[in-house]
Amino acid sequence: MMQYLYARGLAVRPGTEFGARGERHIRFSFAPAVGVIEAGVALFRAALAELQAG
């Protein structure tokens, strides 16, 4: 999943970087400017829609 998102312009990290309870989760950063976050959320939504479409 991480490679799939990265290929679409999103850099995410595995949730396991927070420990074993992060298994099957991904990390997002909300540190950048609001516009950057909004663009990232749009990319993420598009990637999910693409996955759902099959």
MMTF fields as JSON, N, C-alpha, C and O atoms, coordinates in Angstrom:
{
  "mmtfVersion": "1.0.0",
  "mmtfProducer": "UNKNOWN",
  "numBonds": 215,
  "numAtoms": 216,
  "numGroups": 54,
  "numChains": 1,
  "numModels": 1,
  "chainsPerModel": [1],
  "groupsPerChain": [54],
  "chainIdList": ["A"],
  "bondAtomList": [4, 2, 8, 6, 12, 10, 16, 14, 20, 18, 24, 22, 28, 26, 32, 30, 36, 34, 40, 38, 44, 42, 48, 46, 52, 50, 56, 54, 60, 58, 64, 62, 68, 66, 72, 70, 76, 74, 80, 78, 84, 82, 88, 86, 92, 90, 96, 94, 100, 98, 104, 102, 108, 106, 112, 110, 116, 114, 120, 118, 124, 122, 128, 126, 132, 130, 136, 134, 140, 138, 144, 142, 148, 146, 152, 150, 156, 154, 160, 158, 164, 162, 168, 166, 172, 170, 176, 174, 180, 178, 184, 182, 188, 186, 192, 190, 196, 194, 200, 198, 204, 202, 208, 206, 212, 210],
  "bondOrderList": [1, 1, 1, 1, 1, 1, 1, 1, 1, 1, 1, 1, 1, 1, 1, 1, 1, 1, 1, 1, 1, 1, 1, 1, 1, 1, 1, 1, 1, 1, 1, 1, 1, 1, 1, 1, 1, 1, 1, 1, 1, 1, 1, 1, 1, 1, 1, 1, 1, 1, 1, 1, 1],
  "groupList": [{"groupName": "MET", "atomNameList": ["N", "CA", "C", "O"], "elementList": ["N", "C", "C", "O"], "formalChargeList": [0, 0, 0, 0], "bondAtomList": [1, 0, 2, 1, 3, 2], "bondOrderList": [1, 1, 2], "singleLetterCode": "M", "chemCompType": "L-PEPTIDE LINKING"}, {"groupName": "GLN", "atomNameList": ["N", "CA", "C", "O"], "elementList": ["N", "C", "C", "O"], "formalChargeList": [0, 0, 0, 0], "bondAtomList": [1, 0, 2, 1, 3, 2], "bondOrderList": [1, 1, 2], "singleLetterCode": "Q", "chemCompType": "L-PEPTIDE LINKING"}, {"groupName": "TYR", "atomNameList": ["N", "CA", "C", "O"], "elementList": ["N", "C", "C", "O"], "formalChargeList": [0, 0, 0, 0], "bondAtomList": [1, 0, 2, 1, 3, 2], "bondOrderList": [1, 1, 2], "singleLetterCode": "Y", "chemCompType": "L-PEPTIDE LINKING"}, {"groupName": "LEU", "atomNameList": ["N", "CA", "C", "O"], "elementList": ["N", "C", "C", "O"], "formalChargeList": [0, 0, 0, 0], "bondAtomList": [1, 0, 2, 1, 3, 2], "bondOrderList": [1, 1, 2], "singleLetterCode": "L", "chemCompType": "L-PEPTIDE LINKING"}, {"groupName": "ALA", "atomNameList": ["N", "CA", "C", "O"], "elementList": ["N", "C", "C", "O"], "formalChargeList": [0, 0, 0, 0], "bondAtomList": [1, 0, 2, 1, 3, 2], "bondOrderList": [1, 1, 2], "singleLetterCode": "A", "chemCompType": "L-PEPTIDE LINKING"}, {"groupName": "ARG", "atomNameList": ["N", "CA", "C", "O"], "elementList": ["N", "C", "C", "O"], "formalChargeList": [0, 0, 0, 0], "bondAtomList": [1, 0, 2, 1, 3, 2], "bondOrderList": [1, 1, 2], "singleLetterCode": "R", "chemCompType": "L-PEPTIDE LINKING"}, {"groupName": "GLY", "atomNameList": ["N", "CA", "C", "O"], "elementList": ["N", "C", "C", "O"], "formalChargeList": [0, 0, 0, 0], "bondAtomList": [1, 0, 2, 1, 3, 2], "bondOrderList": [1, 1, 2], "singleLetterCode": "G", "chemCompType": "PEPTIDE LINKING"}, {"groupName": "VAL", "atomNameList": ["N", "CA", "C", "O"], "elementList": ["N", "C", "C", "O"], "formalChargeList": [0, 0, 0, 0], "bondAtomList": [1, 0, 2, 1, 3, 2], "bondOrderList": [1, 1, 2], "singleLetterCode": "V", "chemCompType": "L-PEPTIDE LINKING"}, {"groupName": "PRO", "atomNameList": ["N", "CA", "C", "O"], "elementList": ["N", "C", "C", "O"], "formalChargeList": [0, 0, 0, 0], "bondAtomList": [1, 0, 2, 1, 3, 2], "bondOrderList": [1, 1, 2], "singleLetterCode": "P", "chemCompType": "L-PEPTIDE LINKING"}, {"groupName": "THR", "atomNameList": ["N", "CA", "C", "O"], "elementList": ["N", "C", "C", "O"], "formalChargeList": [0, 0, 0, 0], "bondAtomList": [1, 0, 2, 1, 3, 2], "bondOrderList": [1, 1, 2], "singleLetterCode": "T", "chemCompType": "L-PEPTIDE LINKING"}, {"groupName": "GLU", "atomNameList": ["N", "CA", "C", "O"], "elementList": ["N", "C", "C", "O"], "formalChargeList": [0, 0, 0, 0], "bondAtomList": [1, 0, 2, 1, 3, 2], "bondOrderList": [1, 1, 2], "singleLetterCode": "E", "chemCompType": "L-PEPTIDE LINKING"}, {"groupName": "PHE", "atomNameList": ["N", "CA", "C", "O"], "elementList": ["N", "C", "C", "O"], "formalChargeList": [0, 0, 0, 0], "bondAtomList": [1, 0, 2, 1, 3, 2], "bondOrderList": [1, 1, 2], "singleLetterCode": "F", "chemCompType": "L-PEPTIDE LINKING"}, {"groupName": "HIS", "atomNameList": ["N", "CA", "C", "O"], "elementList": ["N", "C", "C", "O"], "formalChargeList": [0, 0, 0, 0], "bondAtomList": [1, 0, 2, 1, 3, 2], "bondOrderList": [1, 1, 2], "singleLetterCode": "H", "chemCompType": "L-PEPTIDE LINKING"}, {"groupName": "ILE", "atomNameList": ["N", "CA", "C", "O"], "elementList": ["N", "C", "C", "O"], "formalChargeList": [0, 0, 0, 0], "bondAtomList": [1, 0, 2, 1, 3, 2], "bondOrderList": [1, 1, 2], "singleLetterCode": "I", "chemCompType": "L-PEPTIDE LINKING"}, {"groupName": "SER", "atomNameList": ["N", "CA", "C", "O"], "elementList": ["N", "C", "C", "O"], "formalChargeList": [0, 0, 0, 0], "bondAtomList": [1, 0, 2, 1, 3, 2], "bondOrderList": [1, 1, 2], "singleLetterCode": "S", "chemCompType": "L-PEPTIDE LINKING"}],
  "groupTypeList": [0, 0, 1, 2, 3, 2, 4, 5, 6, 3, 4, 7, 5, 8, 6, 9, 10, 11, 6, 4, 5, 6, 10, 5, 12, 13, 5, 11, 14, 11, 4, 8, 4, 7, 6, 7, 13, 10, 4, 6, 7, 4, 3, 11, 5, 4, 4, 3, 4, 10, 3, 1, 4, 6],
  "groupIdList": [1, 2, 3, 4, 5, 6, 7, 8, 9, 10, 11, 12, 13, 14, 15, 16, 17, 18, 19, 20, 21, 22, 23, 24, 25, 26, 27, 28, 29, 30, 31, 32, 33, 34, 35, 36, 37, 38, 39, 40, 41, 42, 43, 44, 45, 46, 47, 48, 49, 50, 51, 52, 53, 54],
  "secStructList": [7, 2, 2, 2, 2, 2, 2, 6, 6, 7, 7, 7, 3, 3, 4, 4, 4, 4, 7, 4, 4, 4, 6, 6, 7, 3, 3, 7, 7, 7, 7, 1, 7, 2, 2, 2, 2, 2, 2, 2, 2, 2, 2, 2, 2, 2, 2, 2, 2, 2, 2, 2, 2, 7],
  "xCoordList": [0.815, 0.0, 0.861, 0.551, 1.929, 2.772, 3.386, 3.461, 3.822, 4.397, 3.329, 3.607, 2.122, 1.005, 0.742, 0.597, 0.682, 0.44, 1.613, 1.421, 2.816, 4.011, 4.032, 4.404, 3.637, 3.606, 2.593, 2.663, 1.653, 0.638, 0.917, 0.044, 2.131, 2.549, 2.422, 2.574, 2.143, 2.0, 3.135, 3.446, 3.742, 4.774, 4.184, 3.925, 3.975, 3.44, 4.433, 5.318, 4.284, 5.168, 4.329, 3.138, 4.94, 4.183, 3.823, 4.604, 2.63, 2.195, 3.047, 3.079, 3.746, 4.582, 5.76, 6.429, 6.018, 7.063, 6.67, 7.517, 5.382, 4.899, 4.799, 4.37, 5.19, 5.133, 4.199, 3.568, 4.122, 3.354, 1.874, 1.217, 1.34, -0.079, -0.383, -1.55, 0.642, 0.446, 0.352, 0.246, 0.391, 0.283, -0.993, -2.057, -0.876, -1.98, -2.481, -3.62, -1.63, -1.956, -0.855, 0.247, -1.161, -0.155, -0.131, -1.115, 1.0, 1.199, 1.107, 1.613, 0.455, 0.406, 1.017, 0.951, 1.605, 2.104, 1.145, 0.744, 0.782, -0.068, 0.715, 0.139, 2.031, 2.895, 2.97, 3.205, 2.779, 2.912, 1.753, 0.829, 1.826, 0.781, -0.548, -0.573, -1.631, -2.966, -3.174, -3.772, -2.703, -2.861, -2.177, -2.692, -1.029, -0.301, -1.077, -1.164, -1.637, -2.445, -3.672, -4.008, -4.341, -5.527, -5.19, -5.948, -4.063, -3.639, -3.344, -3.693, -2.709, -2.416, -3.675, -3.766, -4.644, -5.917, -6.616, -7.197, -6.569, -7.173, -6.499, -7.177, -5.179, -4.455, -4.829, -5.011, -4.941, -5.284, -6.695, -6.917, -7.638, -9.009, -9.055, -9.769, -8.299, -8.257, -7.674, -8.174, -6.624, -6.004, -6.974, -7.058, -7.721, -8.704, -9.82, -10.259, -10.274, -11.32, -10.839, -11.594, -9.579, -8.989, -8.953, -9.242, -8.601, -8.568, -9.97, -10.16, -10.94, -12.314, -12.881, -13.687, -12.46, -12.963, -12.418, -12.971, -11.316, -10.819, -9.779, -9.34],
  "yCoordList": [-1.189, 0.0, 1.256, 2.221, 1.25, 2.446, 2.761, 3.928, 1.747, 1.974, 2.487, 3.346, 1.963, 2.4, 3.893, 4.642, 4.322, 5.735, 6.604, 7.702, 6.118, 6.88, 7.128, 8.212, 6.132, 6.267, 7.314, 7.813, 7.647, 8.647, 9.99, 10.857, 10.164, 11.456, 11.623, 12.731, 10.532, 10.608, 9.859, 8.723, 10.495, 9.832, 9.553, 10.475, 8.287, 7.885, 6.949, 6.397, 6.776, 5.909, 4.816, 5.01, 3.669, 2.587, 2.932, 3.553, 2.519, 2.751, 2.032, 2.424, 0.975, 0.222, 1.047, 0.641, 2.189, 3.066, 3.592, 4.094, 3.477, 3.832, 2.615, 2.725, 1.465, 0.245, -0.775, -0.511, -1.928, -3.053, -2.723, -3.285, -1.829, -1.478, -0.71, -0.523, -0.266, 0.448, -0.454, 0.023, -1.771, -2.732, -2.479, -2.249, -2.525, -2.301, -0.856, -0.596, 0.088, 1.508, 2.244, 1.724, 3.452, 4.301, 5.639, 6.04, 6.325, 7.62, 8.738, 8.629, 9.809, 11.035, 12.151, 12.112, 13.138, 14.321, 15.466, 15.722, 16.147, 17.322, 18.578, 19.576, 18.518, 19.646, 20.713, 21.879, 20.357, 21.388, 22.381, 22.274, 23.331, 24.339, 23.681, 22.601, 24.332, 23.792, 23.442, 22.408, 24.265, 23.982, 22.698, 21.967, 22.415, 21.177, 19.982, 18.946, 20.12, 19.047, 18.784, 17.631, 19.849, 19.692, 18.98, 18.124, 19.329, 18.67, 17.192, 16.336, 16.894, 15.508, 14.696, 13.543, 15.295, 14.605, 14.336, 13.266, 15.284, 15.084, 13.928, 13.11, 13.858, 12.75, 11.416, 10.417, 11.404, 10.185, 9.721, 8.531, 10.648, 10.298, 9.737, 8.769, 10.34, 9.854, 8.45, 7.601, 8.197, 6.862, 5.837, 4.727, 6.188, 5.252, 4.977, 3.836, 6.001, 5.817, 4.898, 4.059, 5.059, 4.207, 2.754, 1.848, 2.539, 1.178, 0.576, -0.594, 1.37, 0.866, 0.533, -0.387, 1.282, 1.045, -0.264, -0.844, -0.705, -2.006, -2.104, -3.207],
  "zCoordList": [0.0, 0.0, 0.0, -0.698, 0.771, 0.836, -0.523, -0.908, -1.251, -2.573, -3.541, -4.378, -3.427, -4.259, -4.047, -5.013, -2.794, -2.48, -2.909, -3.43, -2.691, -3.082, -4.59, -5.039, -5.361, -6.816, -7.262, -8.385, -6.383, -6.686, -6.026, -5.983, -5.512, -4.968, -3.475, -2.962, -2.759, -1.306, -0.625, -0.983, 0.346, 1.141, 2.516, 3.289, 2.811, 4.115, 4.782, 4.127, 6.066, 6.839, 7.487, 7.732, 7.764, 8.396, 9.838, 10.559, 10.241, 11.62, 12.64, 13.807, 12.219, 13.155, 13.668, 14.618, 13.057, 13.605, 14.983, 15.722, 15.33, 16.662, 17.564, 18.713, 17.058, 17.846, 17.215, 16.192, 17.833, 17.293, 17.126, 16.25, 17.943, 17.838, 16.554, 16.21, 15.85, 14.605, 13.395, 12.266, 13.625, 12.525, 11.727, 12.301, 10.384, 9.454, 9.449, 9.061, 9.88, 9.85, 9.089, 8.917, 8.64, 8.02, 8.74, 9.361, 8.65, 9.305, 8.287, 7.17, 8.691, 7.906, 8.732, 9.96, 8.089, 8.78, 8.537, 7.401, 9.594, 9.482, 9.852, 10.283, 9.679, 10.011, 8.921, 9.239, 7.641, 6.604, 6.623, 7.43, 5.731, 5.605, 5.233, 4.643, 5.579, 5.34, 3.869, 3.568, 2.958, 1.533, 1.116, 0.27, 1.695, 1.396, 1.936, 1.276, 3.122, 3.712, 2.847, 2.577, 2.412, 1.57, 0.263, -0.194, -0.333, -1.567, -1.307, -2.121, -0.188, 0.168, 0.406, -0.013, 1.077, 1.318, -0.014, -0.197, -0.941, -2.257, -2.994, -3.615, -2.927, -3.557, -2.913, -3.608, -1.599, -0.869, -1.241, -1.468, -1.302, -1.681, -3.1, -3.363, -4.011, -5.387, -5.446, -6.184, -4.678, -4.648, -4.101, -4.629, -3.038, -2.485, -3.485, -3.627, -4.167, -5.175, -6.286, -6.778, -6.679, -7.703, -7.254, -8.035, -5.999, -5.454, -5.402, -5.733, -4.992, -4.9, -6.269, -6.404, -7.29, -8.644, -9.211, -10.145, -8.611, -8.975, -9.955, -10.281]
}
